[in-house]
């Protein structure tokens, strides 16, 4: 190799190498491969870029787990990246290739310019440019994973042997553009076989959550004949080889695991039990800071949090309305370095066994990590466990070490407030929050990029000008957890959150209203508690009025709620719909106008103007 090539910070011929070796059997089979990051940009929760070796380029996608490297500024456009493992896939119906990077490390932040150089790639073992030169050995001596496995497990069952001679793909490497793949996964959650009815007819559905050896998860769904075929095949805790499935972008409203994609298995999918194979996948967390829980209120997406335990309440016994059964409940309060606290409601075994352990050690302020929490607007913002939630005390995680150091150095003496403070209109002293950060509607609507990346919160004083009578104003909800239920054929309602069938359900509001102020108008999204106060009745009662008293009385009820002034606390965030980003304004709390308090506020604002 000439001196010019040896001095290059990227690996000459790296693009040609990954195309010629699209599926390395193990990370050890990947040679030293350093590329430059060009045209770095977000695609959903991932990032894509052009991987350049100075001569050639290939489109590359980073796994979701490496997005933090970009957000932290360690990985930048025009920076250098060392690829440690990857999969190079064909793009269907095109001649293009796409590089899925499943493991990498940052070599350098942004360089001054893009590297462009014609280089000659030697056929002999190359000496590549690292700070200390490395001589690469020829690859002829390296056995593929299928060869090694075949030698070690020659006596395996035919189906297992067939599965193991093919390369197993990590879940991180899968995407909708791939054709043939095989995954090795453990069933970590299995739903019930359910019947459903919709506008297209009746059918059956069944889903499982699958986890690979790296701890990456994906949800797989089967419909109709496939659901009936695979329901008895999948067993909780067992390991399987799966192929011939399809992937699509996950619906954020319904996904239950942290993955950009969801899997569908039809009747032609291949599912083979990996007999004798067992592994315990590591728990993969996607922590949300306590001060960032607001945007998740009322959504289906579950969150993970990590914090310092502050207090533990006694166990209470709560009687469920639906079946009169008593279930244990316990509240704990945790804090993190956003200087906010949140109440975590523990249910069932987590409230008793784990909760008692927490009560005994609360004075030592242990770090706790909780996975799969539902976020609600109770007390402004709070979280609670669901059936698949897990809690780990003093986990061996970098985030835990960082939190412990923060708490010992400054957190212990810091005054903290609840993340829900100022977001609930009914709590004592909270009405003042409806006067803080007061803006006109035009401040929000005139800035389409407001809420990009991080939701922002404001207070509004506005009149409700219109409520669309023909909108979908409510959904069928579980009486226990308030999640959406699915009507079962002749057998009540199925709740995915509780994993139970119920005879009855309730209607809960989820609607939009148009509000106006002197500067303009906007549509606000509204949840059940605020809607009940505005409409003046429950969703069940409003549905009864429409059915029994007629459409005129129904519309009159809506009109009675218009042209009434309200104070709103709202969040502004960017949502993506049909590939287009839209601004979403969501009501977090609401209150009728207290005219004495409003007059005092206006006088204070006027005094600020005169003081200037």
Secondary structure, 3 states (H helix, E strand, C coil): CCHHHHCCCCCCCHHHHHHHCCCCCCHHHCCCCEEEEEEEEEECCEEEEEEECCCCEEEEEECHHHHHHHHCCCCCCCCEEEEEEEEEEECCCCCCEEEEEEEEEEEECCCCCCCCCCCCCCCCCCEECCCCCEECCCHHHCCCHHHHHHHHCCCCCHHHHHHHCCCCCCHHHCCCCCCCCEEEEEEEEECCCEEEEECCEEEEEEEEEEECCCCCEEEEEEEHHHHHHHHCCCCCCCEEEEECCEEEECCCCCCCCCCCEEEECCCCCEEEECCCCCCCCCCCCCECCHHHCHHHCCCCCCEEEEEEEEEECCCEEEECCCCCCEEEEEEEEEECCCCEEEEEEEECHHHHHHHHHHHHHHHHCCEEEEEEEEEECCCCCEEEEEEEEEEEECCCCHHHHHHHHHHHHCHHHCCCEECCCCCCCCCCCHHHHHHCCECCHHHHHCCCCCCCCCCEEEEEEEEEEECCCCCCCEEEECCCCCCEEEECCCCCEEECCCCEEECCCEEEEEEEEEEEECCEEEEEEEEHHHHHHHHCCCHHHHHHHHHHHCHHHHHHHHHCCCCCEEEEEEEEEEEEECCEEEEEEEEEEEEECCHHHHHHHHHHHHHHHHHC
